[in-house]
Amino acid sequence: MNFLNKLYRFSSSWTGTIIIVLFLIFFVVQSFVIPSGSMKRTLQIGDFLFAKKFSYGTPLPTLPWLEIPIFPDLHGNGHLIEGDKPEREDIVIFRYPKDHKIHYVKRCVAKGGDELLYNNKHLYIHFVEGDAYITKNYPADKIHEMRGKLWVDNPYSDKYPGIQYQPENHMNIYGLMLNAYAQSKENLDMSPVYIPELQSPVNILNGQEVNAFYKKVEADHYYMMGDNRDNSNDSRFWGSVPYNLVVGKPWLIYFSWDSQTKTVRWDRMGTFINDLQYEQPRY
């Protein structure tokens, strides 16, 4: 009882409150806000959410706002304690590979050893487990044989209603990728290829016939894409995400503000991300 009284007095003091808050921010939960529409229609611009920072181990704690680590990276993996790794389909919070002070939220679509083909409105994945795994886990109408192996067309779109490709009169990100690569191959993470089995228009890119972009994910890396596939700055442009940049997993929306209508989205408040992603999108 004496210990509990001391603990209560400590937690009620300014020093105790600050220490407890920092402990929670460093190791348990942290607040983030969705600044862009790359995860629409699963997550909306103006969603304020808590993230579980222990979902993939314990990331190195950093000073709030400054994002300066307060412990050395002794294990070389960005974590004090190594934990589970992101799985395909997870929505993950991670540090932007080009600026580690910025946090991004995307869906992990592939992991080390997986191969991807991106063609306008279609994401084909050959999972590293091989053809037998694909035929066992995916319906025949989604499976296509190309390059002598099986690929799954948009493998997650049926499961998660928020994943979308916008109509043709909206941004053509495939065309944007073609232009970006034509300017400099450093602008894109995927490589242009020609796939004879794809019944799609062929472009000439630097003298090469192209109708898709290809990527094989590096070992111990994760390929992140927004659910709003035509309006997402993601791994297609800046590459796979290593484990050392993984921070945690979105958990709960505690507030949501629609900046266009200047209203609170009351129906999104208190919603768990894991439940929300299986529902028809809320606007």
ABEGO torsion letter per residue (X at the ends): XAAAAAAAAAAABAAAAAAAAAAAAAAABBBBBBABAAAOAABBBGBBBBBBAAAAEBBBBBBBGAGBBABBBAAGAGBABBBBBBBBGBBBBBBBAABAABBBBBBBABBBGBBBBBBBGBBBBBBAAEAAAAAAABBAAABBBBGGBBBBBGAAAAABAABBBBBAABBBAAAAAAAAAAABAAABABBBBBBAABBBBBBBBGGBBBABBBBBBBBGBBBBBBABAABBBBAAAAEBBBAAABAEBBABBABBBBAAAGBBBAAABGBBAAAAAABBBBX
